Amino acid sequence: MDLITALTVFVLAICVGVEIITKVTSSLLTPFMSGSNAISWITLVGALLVGDTPVGRVLAFLAIVFATVNVVGGFLVTHRMLEMFKKKG
């Protein structure tokens, strides 16, 4: 895949992601975050498969770091939001 095609796919993915996220109601945000965490796991696996060149290894490392932060942060925020709905006492 050449650079122009990759950049086009990247920009289109950003546009679709922004449109999807802005259309989600607040009541669906917690399930949406769980789905986002699942997608981040796919990013982690894909990053592990891409690192065959020096540039690929750097990009794979960055993808692993950002996806890991997203997964851990998403689970922590989801857990905290679910704690708000538990009955006290």
Buried (B, 14 or more C-beta within 10 A) or exposed (E): EEEEEEEEEEEEEEEEEEEEEEEEEEEEBEEBBEEBBEEBEEBBEEBEEEBEEEEEEEBBEEBBEBBBEBBEEBEEBBEEEEEEEEEEE
